[in-house]
């Protein structure tokens, strides 16, 4: 008999209650690294890229949306979410929420 395929279900566990901020690729947000790629070498993409003190490629679940750690710049239980514009980054503000790691 053929082996039954088992679908892998992602395991999600709480990383912590993190401070959430937002950034874009401008000099106010990124200083000397403005306009460049991320610390991991990817092109920052809104809706995907976050900066966090976790290994590159770590997938995070924040308020029901999945992001990937591709950048640095913050330490501790803090996530900086990439936005397409400085106005959007400012408008999204700073808050605290539970952040989950997806394995």
RADA-V39344 format. One record per run of one state. SS is the DSSP state (~ for helix, > for strand, _ for the rest). FROM is the first residue (numbers start at 1). LEN is the number of residues. Records with the same first field share a line. If there is no record, write none. Layout:
SS: FROM-LEN, FROM-LEN
This chain:
_: 1-11, 24-3, 34-15, 53-6, 63-2, 72-6, 83-3, 93-2, 103-1
>: 12-12, 49-4, 59-4, 65-7, 78-5, 95-8
~: 27-7, 86-7
